[in-house]
């Protein structure tokens, strides 16, 4: 698992959030979880396109 902020690989476990393991990056200090995104990039792009075109 890589840090979404800086791409570092030196992560430490720091509890849990909503049933998913929480990690903290030692390089930048950002927190992240191991959960998958709710919506894919394709779905997000389609929603934005639909919003812009009414």
N, C-alpha and C positions, 0 to 999 in steps of 0.2 A: 504494500500500500504506500502511495506517495502523498505528500502534503499538497492539497489543492492550491495553496498560496505560493510556495516557493519551489515545490517539486522535490523537497528533501525527503530522505528515506529514514531519518532518525526520529521515529515516533515513539512516544511512551503512552501506556494506557493510563487514562485519568477518569475512571468511573464509567457510568452508563447514562444514557439519555433516551427516554421513550423505548426502552428495551434493546437498544443498540449500543455496542461498545464505543466509547468516546476516546479519542486520541489527541495528544498535544505534540506539536512539532517542536523539537529542541532548537531548531535554527531560527524560526520566525515567531514561535509562540502561538500560532494559530491552532484552534481546536477544530476537529472534524470527527465525523462518525463513519462507521462502515456500512451505513444503509445506502440502498440504491436510490437514485432520483425518482420522484413520483411520476414525472412525465418525460418522455424521450425528447430529444432535440427536434425531431420531425414533428411531433405533436405541438410543441411550443411554437415552431415556425408557422404551422398551419393556423393556430389560434391567433397569432399576430396578423397574419395575412387576412383572415376573416374579419378581424376587428378593423383593420385599415380599409377594407372594401365594403364595410357595413354588411 
